[in-house]
Amino acid sequence: MSDDPILHIVGGSSRSRAEQARLGFELGYRCETYAHIAEFMERPPEDGIVLARDDPAEGGASKVLELLAEAGRWLPVIATAPRPRPLSVVEAVKAGVLDYIALPMKPERLAQSVKRISREADAYARARRRTLEARNRIASLSPREREVLDWLAEGCSSKAIARKLNISPRTVENHRANLMTKLETDRTAQAVKLQLEAHLVDEALMTNG
């Protein structure tokens, strides 16, 4: 990502968007404002950092991430809100936002966040893409197949999994074969890798947070 990223300011009141844009300009960033998510997604940008108002009425910052992914865009998202609630912050981070900034913003807070995210943006985009692809595959599994995969990730044998789930080893093997087919792999190691990648961004956010 460029050292001079574009800030895409989405949602909130016109006054709030104007204040964020003014602050961004003062810090040397280019800024674009959008009244709501629908306007932003009319022509989703290919570069920059998104400052998304975490408004539950519009689906919040997580909705922006969801729509960007559907459009094949992998832009980093910062959630914004006045007096953010801890639960909202946790939910946004789990959804994949890279930061959560209270409004009105302080210049040093925004500059620090943009600087960090600019350094990490390319790696984040690659990780986010792998994570969503892995999650889509994992979502095709049945609850029992997910349980078997979880225990495989712990290094358990089929006999050990059978004891833990109180089913026969043959049934475990059937679930194992089915999940491998759905994940489009013939190796247990690759299936486990997908399971780990499905949580890749969440773990990175927890570490960096």
N, C-alpha and C positions, 0 to 999 in steps of 0.2 A: 504494500500500500504506500502511496505517496506520503512524503513528510508534511504535505499540506492537504490533508483530507477534506472532502466535502462533508459537511454535517447536514443530514436530512432530518428536519425537525417536523415530527408528525403528531397532530392532535393537540388537544387543549384549546384554550381561548386564543383569539387573535392577539390579544395583549401579551399573553405568555409566550406565544411563538415569536412575537416581535422582540421581546426581551431576550430570549435565548439567542435569536439571530444577531442582535446587537452585541451581545457578549461574545458570540463566536467571531464576529467580524473584528472586534477589538483584540481578540487573541490571534488574529491572522488567518482564520479559517474561512473558507467559502461556505455559504449557507443557503439551503433551499428549504422553504416551508410548505407544509401541506395541511389543509384544514382537518383532514381525517384520513383514516387508513385507505378508504376506497380511492381517494384522490392520489395518494402515494402509489397505490398499486396499478393505476391506469398505465403508467410507464415505469415499472420498477427499475431503479438505477442499477448499474453494474459495479459501482465503486462507492466508497465513502463509509461513513458511520451513521447509524440511525439513532436519533434521540426520540424515542416513542413514548408518548404519554400513556401511562399505565391506567387506562380508564376501563373499568369492568364493563361499562355499558357498550363499549365497542369491542370487547374481547381482550382488552389489555395488550401489553407488550408481547405476550405469547402469541397473540393472533397475528401480529406483524411477522414474527418468526415463522409461523406456520405458512402464511401466504407467500413469504419470500422463498421458502423451501419448495413450495408447489410450483413457483415460477423459475426454479433452478438458480436462484440468487443466494449467495452465502455471505451477506453483509453482517458485520457485527452490530448488535443492538444494545443500546443503553436505555434502560427504563427510567422514566421521570414521573414524579408526583409530589404534590405538597404533602408534607407530613406522612411519608410512607409507613404503612403498618408492617411490622415484622413478618407476618404471615404472607403479605403481598410480595415482600422482598424474596422470601424463601421460594414461593411459587414461581416467581419470575426467573430466578436463578436456575431452578430445576428445569424450566422451559428452555433455557439456553441463553438468556441475556448475560452480557459480560460485566455489567455494572448497574447500579441503581442509585440515581442522584436525586436528592430532595430539591424541590423548587421553593423559592427562587434559588438559582444556582450561584455558587461562589466561583469566581474566575479561576482560582487555584485548583479547585476541585475538578472543574471541567477540563482544565489543561492537563492535569495529572492523569485523568482517565483517558483522554484522547491520546496522549503520548504513549501510555502503556498499551492500549488497544491497537494503535497503529503498528507497534512493534510486533504484536502477536496476531494480527489480522489474517495473514496468509496461512499460518499454521492452524488458526481457528477454523478458517473456511474448509481446509482439508479435513480436519477432525470432525467438523459438523456434518460434512457430506458423508463421511464414513459412518458416523453415528446414526444418521437418519436412514441410510441404506440398511444398516444392521438392524435397526429397530423395526423397519418394515418387514424384514425377513422373520425376526423373532415373533412379531405379531401374528404370523401365520400359524404358529404352534398352538396346540391345545394346552390347557392348564397342566395336564399330566406330563406332556412332552417338555414343557418348560421346567417342571420339577426335575425331570431326569437330566436335562441339560445343566441345571444349576448344580446338581450333585456331580455330574461329569466335570464341571469346572472346578469342583473341590478335589478332584483327583480320585473319586470313588469308582470302584469296579462295579460291574453289573450286579454281582452277588450282594455287594454292600448296599447298593441302591435299592435292591429288592427288599432287603431287611428294613431299611429306613422307611420305605413306602408301604411295607407290608403287602407286597405283591410278588409274583414269581419271577425268577431271573429271565425266563422266556418272555414274559410280558414286558420286562424292562428292555430286552433286546428288540422286541417289536416296536416299542416307543422310540428307541434309539434309531432304528432303521427309518422310521417315519420322519423323525425330526431331521435326519441327515438328508433325506430326499427333499423336504420342504426348504431346507437351508441351502440346497444345491451344492452339497459337498459330500465327499466320500471319506473324509478324514475327521476324526474326533477333534484333533487339534484345531482345525479350521472352524469347526462348529463352536468350540470354546472361545476362539478368537473373536467370532462374531458376537458372542454373548458379552465379552469384555468391551468390545467397541460400542455396543449399544449403550454403555454407561460412560464412555470416554469423556465427553464434554462435561457431564455432571461432576465427575471426579476431579477434572482439571479446575473447574470453577470452585469446588470445595477447597482444593489445595491453595489456589490463588486468593480465595476470599479470606 
